[in-house]
């Protein structure tokens, strides 16, 4: 801020005082500045923004948010589709583990043992390990959180590994357990030790919403050690529990439902009366059709295509329903809001591809896939997959099936389907040839086990060698060793099947390995 004429006048006789005056005025104006979003006034009246902690807010609203979100998923098609899209992209066919101890023999043994265990891992006896992943992810998105409990079994149960997993909805966690507990504390059913580490989960024996469980004293809760529980939820703040992913748009989903019902009722009401006839005959008096109740009172009713008769005159007037535009635009705008709240692309939520082209849908999917990648590696794998693998290796070691209770692991999330498979395949090929990616990495990104794929390729090649078959670059051409005869019966020119010539340069064009040697 520049000095005023009065400051200059003071400075002529007292320069130091004038300087202090200017600096004080600048400091005062700095204090009066601030964020417009923090201003108070008529425009921000009614804006509630308490400074409460995340646990306090979730403790007040968590149960109701969970119940309302579940109701919307049951009855609102857009909410159901949003949850399905997220689960399908996060889990897909399943996030698969691969032992990575460096000992090939041990890795193959552990992988084979885990493969057998996956079919028997569900404590309910209905799903395999990857089906449990889908169920757990669905609960995480729809209800905001889910609990997975380790259940150790006896050797007499004849399981591949004496371990099973029990999935518990968030309602099993006793939210009434809050407050101080010795040197630690309880936060909505989660017990923390004095240093803030989770020590136990207070769980109901039965679901609180189950009538049978309530009759069997299911509302009583008991602590279960935290080492026996995997708590899966999205952590947006330093919070102990999660909230449904669709919480920002619960009201928008409900408003869209109400709007569609109101529009439908308005159309039905307009269609109830088609015309009104004005006549002077006694028989035509009143509105038809009509019914009479037990007391003899006439009860009027309306139905689509109804023609009503009135007294006086001889005329007929047809009902003219008013056309209301903007329905499609409003619904499209509402669905854009809902898709943003669920963090899924509008096109995946609605299936409406009328306003996209190849470039725009690919750009939109890139950002969505980056988000899914973050959820897989920063949320689902650390909170669920890693604890389960640790439980599995400990149980297998305790049963004497593997020599160590800890075995390093690598996880392979499901691959994303290519929008343009040929371009993606060429990009992978260039990455391998340039040394920026290994073949194992490319196979793992496809959601498969690189060791299993390479072993299958080796077995296939050995079988082809044993049969004396040679596969050419053209998949239609399978020939016997030393023969150039094509397997394509439509090709009448055997010479046309020849891919190798006496010219090394021509052969190098067909064989990248030879081209590398020449280079």
N, C-alpha and C positions, 0 to 999 in steps of 0.2 A: 504494500500500500504506500502511495506517495504522500509526502508531507503536505499539509495545507498551508495557506498563507499565514495563519495564526502560528503554526509551528515555526515558520521562517522568522516571524516577528520575535518569538521567544528566543529562538536560536541566536538572534543578533545580540542579545544581552546575557543569555544563559544557555549555551549550547548543550551542556550535559542534561539539563532539565528537559530541553526540547527532544533530545534523543530518547530519554526515558519515556516521555509522553507518547512518542510515535510507536515505540516497542510495546508499550502497554496496550495501545489501541489495536495493534496487530494481534496480540495474544487474545484479546477479548473477542475479536471477530473469528479467530480460529476456533475458540470454544463454542461459538454459536453455529458453526458449520456441522453437518452430519449427514446421515443417509436419509433419503426421502422415504425409504421403506420403514424407517423407524419413527417417522413423524406422527404426531397425534393431532387429530382434528376431525372434521365432519366426514371426510372421505374414508377415514379408517375407523369410524365409529362401529362398534359391534365386532371388531376383529379380535378374537380371543387368541392370544399367543402366550400361554403360561410358560414359565421357565422350569417346568417340572422335569424330572429325569425320565429316561426311556422306560425304566421299570415301573415307575409310578403311572405313566400313561397307559402302558400295556396292562397293568394290574386293574385299572378302571375299565378299559374298553376291550381288552383282549378276548374275553369269552363271548361278548356280543358280536364283535367283528367275525369271530370264527363261526358262530351260529348263522349269521346273516350271509356270509360267503357260501357256506354249505347249502343254504336254501337257494341262493342264486344259481349255483352249479346244478342243483337238482332241477330247477324250473326255468332257467334262462339259457337259451341255446348259445348265446354269445359268451357267457361266462363259462359254460361247459367246453366250448371250442377253445377258448383262450387257455384253459388249464391243460387240455389235451395237446395243444400245440407245444406248450412249454415242456411237458413231460416227454413227448415224442422226440423232441430235439435234444433234451438233456440226456435221456437214457437210451432211446431207440431200442436196439436189440440187446443193449446191456454194455456196461463198462467192464471190460474183461481184464483180469490180472495175468501177469506172467512173471514167474520166479526169475530173479536176476542175481543169483548169488555168485555167478562166475563159474560154478561147478556144473558142467552140463549134465552129468548124471543125476546130481541132486535136484537140479532145476526140472528135469523131465519127470522125476519121481514126485516132486511137490505139485507140479502142474497136473499130472494124472490123478493124484489124490484129491486135489481141489475140484477137478472136473467130476469125479464121482460124488464128492460131498455136496455139490451144488444141487443135485436132484433131491437130497434129503435134508436140506438146511432149514426148511420152513417148519416152525413148531406147530403150525396148523396142518401141515401135511398136504398143502394144495399147490404151492408155487415153488419154483426153483429160485436160485440166487438172483437171477436176472429179473424174474417176475417180482421178487421182493423189492428190487431196485425201483421198478416202475411204481409199485404201491407206495413205497416210502417217498419217492419224489412227488407223487400226486398229493400225498398228505402234506408235504412241505409247502407246496404251492397253494393248495386249497385252504388248509387250516393254518398255515404259517409255521408249523413245527410238527415233529413226530419223534417218538422215542423207540429205540431198538434195544431189546434186552437180551443179554447173553444167557443162554440156558445150557448148562453142562449136563450131559447125559451119562448113564452107566454104560460100561462096556457090554453089558448084556442086551442093550438095545439094538445091537448089530448095525450100528451106523458106521459109515466109512471113517468118520471122525466123531468122537463123542461130544458133539456140539450142535445146537440149533439156535435159530434166531426167532424172537417173538416181537412182532410189531405192535406197538401200543399208541393209540391216538393221544393227542395232547390233553384230552379230558381226564386221562388217568392221573395226571400230575395235580396234586392237591394245592390249588392256588390260595387256599386259606392259610397255609403255613407261611407266615411272614413275621419277621421281627428278630430280636436278638436270641441267640442260642448259645449260652456259655460265652466263650471267647469268639465264637463265630457268629453267623447270622443266617436267617432263612429268607429267601426271596421267592415268593409265589411257588413254594414247594421244592425249591432247590437249596440245599444246604451248603454253605461255604465255610471253609476253615478261616482262622485268623488272618492268613495271608491272601485270602480271596480265591483260593483254589476250590473247585467243586469237590465236595466230600460225599454227598448222598442225594438221592432223589426220593421224595416222599410220594409214594404211589398208592392209589386205591387198589383194592383187591379185584374189584369189578368196575365196569364203566359206570360213572355216576348217573348217566342217562338211561341205564338199563333197569327196567322195573324189577326184574329178578335179582339183579345185583343189589339194588337198594333194600330189598326185603332181607337179603342175606348179610346185612351190615357192611355192604360194599362201600359205604361212605367213609369208613375208617381207613386211614392211610398209615403206611409203615415205611421206614427208610430203606432204600436199596443202595448199596455202595456205588459210587459214580463210576468205578472201574467196570461195572456190569452193564452200563448204559451208554449208548451212543445217541446223543441229542442232536438232531439234524434240523437246522433252521438258518435263515438268512440273517446275518448280523449287520444291521445298518448303523447302529450306534453301540455303545458299550452296554448292551442289554443282555438280560439273562434268558429271555424267551422271545419267540418270534411272532409275527403277525401275518395274516394272509397277504399274498402278493397283490391281490386285487383290491386291497383296502382303499387306495386313492379313488377308485371309480365305483364303489358300492352304490353311492347315491346316483351316479350317472346311469348305471344299469337299471336301477329301480325306476328312475324318471323315464327312461326309454320304454320300459315295460308299461308304465302308466299312460304314456303318450300313445302307444300303439293300441292299448285297450280303449282309450277314449276315442280314437279315430275309428276303430271298428264299431263301437257302440253308436257313434254318430251316423255312420253309414247305414247301420241296421235300422236306426230310428227313422231316418229319411225314407227308407224303403218300405216302412210299415204302411204308410198311407199313399196310395197311388192317385186317387181322385176323390173329389167330393161332388155329389149330385144334389142339386137343389130342385125339389119337386113339390107338388101340392097334394099328392095322394096320401091318405092317412097311413096306408100300408108302408109308405116310404119314410115315415117319420122315425127319428132316432138313428142310431148308428148300428150297423150290422157288421159282423155277427155279434151276438151278445149271449150271455148266460145268466142264469138266475141262481142266487144262493139259497140256503135253507130257509131264510126269512122272506123269500120272494123279492128281494132287492136285485135289480139288474146290475150285473158286473160287466163293464165294457172291457173288451180286449182288442189288441191290435196284432196284426200279423202281416207279413210281407204280401204285397199285392192287394191289400184291403181297399175296397171302394166304400166310402161312407156316404150315407144319405142324410140330407138336412131339409127342414121345412122351408116353404116359401120359394116361389119362382121356379123356373124350369131352365136350369143351366148346369153345366158340368165344368169343374175347374181341376186341372191336373196339378199334382204336386211337382214342384221344380226344385230338386235338391241343389244346394249351392255347391259349386266346385271349390275345393280348398287346395291350393297349390303349395308346393314347398315341402311336401312330406318326404320325398326322396332325398332332398338336400339336407333336411334336418336329420334324417336317420344316418346319412353318410357322415355328417359332421359328428354326430354322437358316437358312431362307431370308430371314428378317428380318435376321439378322446378316450374311448374304452381301450383301444389297442395301445395307445400311449401309456395308459395306466398299468396295463399288464406287461408292457415292454415287449410286445410282439408286433411284427409288421401288419399293417391294415390288410394287406392282401392275404396273409396267412390266416388272419382272424375271420375274414368274410368269404374268402375264395373269389373275390371280385378282382379280376385281372384286366378289366376293361380300360383302365387308365395307366397301364404300365407298358413298357417295351423291354427288350432284352437287357439294355444297359441299366435302366432304372431298377428293375427287379434284382439284378445282380448286385448293384451297389447297395440296395436295401438289405439284401441277405448277407452281405459281407459284414455289416455292422451288427446284425442280429447274431451271426455265427461267432463274432468276437465276444459278444455278451454270453452266449451259451458256453463258449470255451472257458471264460472266466468262472462261470458258475460250476462247471465240472471240476476244474482244477483247484479253485480256491474255496469251494464250499462242499460239494458233494463227496469228492474223493477224500479230503482230510477229515470230514465229520462222520462219514459212514464207511467208505471202502477201507480206509487205513485201519480203523479199529477192528473191523471184521477180519481183515487179513491177520492182524496181530492175534486176535482170539483163535483163529484157525490154526496158526502155526504153534501157538502155545498148547492147544488141545492135542494136536497131532504129535508134538514132542512128548507131552505127558503120557500119551498112549503108546509111546515107543515106536512110532512110525517114521519119524524123521530125527536126525541126530542133533538138531539145534532148535531152540524155541523162537529164534528170530531168523527170518529169511528175507532178504531184500526183494522188493517187488517193483514191477513196472506196470502201469495201467494203460489200457488202450480204450479210449472212449469211442463211441460209434462214429463212423465216417459220415460226412455230409454228402448227400447226393449231388452230383455235379449238374450245374445248369447246362454246361456244354462239355460232355465227357471227353471229346477229342482234344479240346484245348487244355483241359486240366491234365490229361494224360501226357500231352506234349510238354507241359510245364514241369511235371514230375520227371520226365525223361531228361530234360535239360538240367534240372537241379542235380540229378544223379551224375550226369556226364560232366558237369562243371565242378563237382566235388562239394557243393553246398548242402547236400543231403545224401544220406546213405539209402541203400535199397531197403534195409530193415525199417528205417524211419517211414518211408513211403508205405510199406506194407502195414505198419502199425497205424498210420493215419487212416487206413482203410478199415480199421476196426478188427484186424486179424492178427494172429500170432505169427511174427516173422519166422521163428524157428519151425513152426508147423508148416507154413507155406513153403519154405525152402526145402524142407524134408519131403514134402509132397511133390515138389518139382523134381527133386533128385530121383524119387521113386518112379515118377512118370517117365523121366528120361531113361532110366535103367530098363524099364519095361519096353520102351520103344526100341532101344538098342537090342534087346533080346529078340524082338520080333523083326528086326531088320528094317524098321520104318524110319523115314526122315521127314520131319515137318519143315515145310518151306515157310517163307514169310506170308504167303497166301494161305489162309486156313483151309481153302478148298483142295489144296494140293498135298496129298500124302503119298509118298512113293516108297518103293523098296530101295534098299541101299544099292547104289550103282545103277539105278534105273531112272530114266527121266519121264516115265509114263505118268500122265496126269490121272488123278482120281476123279476129275470132273468129266462126266460122260458127254457133256455138251461141247467139249473142246476136241475138234477133229484134227488139230495140228499138233502133233507131239513136240515139234520144234518150238512151238510158242510157249511151252512150259519151261524151257531152259532158262535158268537165271544166271548160271555161271558161264563165262566165256574164257577164251584163252588170254584175254586182255586183263592184266592185273588191275588196271585202273577201273575197268568196268566192274570187276569183282569187288573192288573196294567200295564202289558206290552201293552195292547190295549188302556188303558185310561191314558194319561200323568198326568191328575189331580190326579187320585188315586195313581200313582207312586210318586207324590210329597208328598201326605199325608203319604205314607208309609215311605218315606225318613225322 
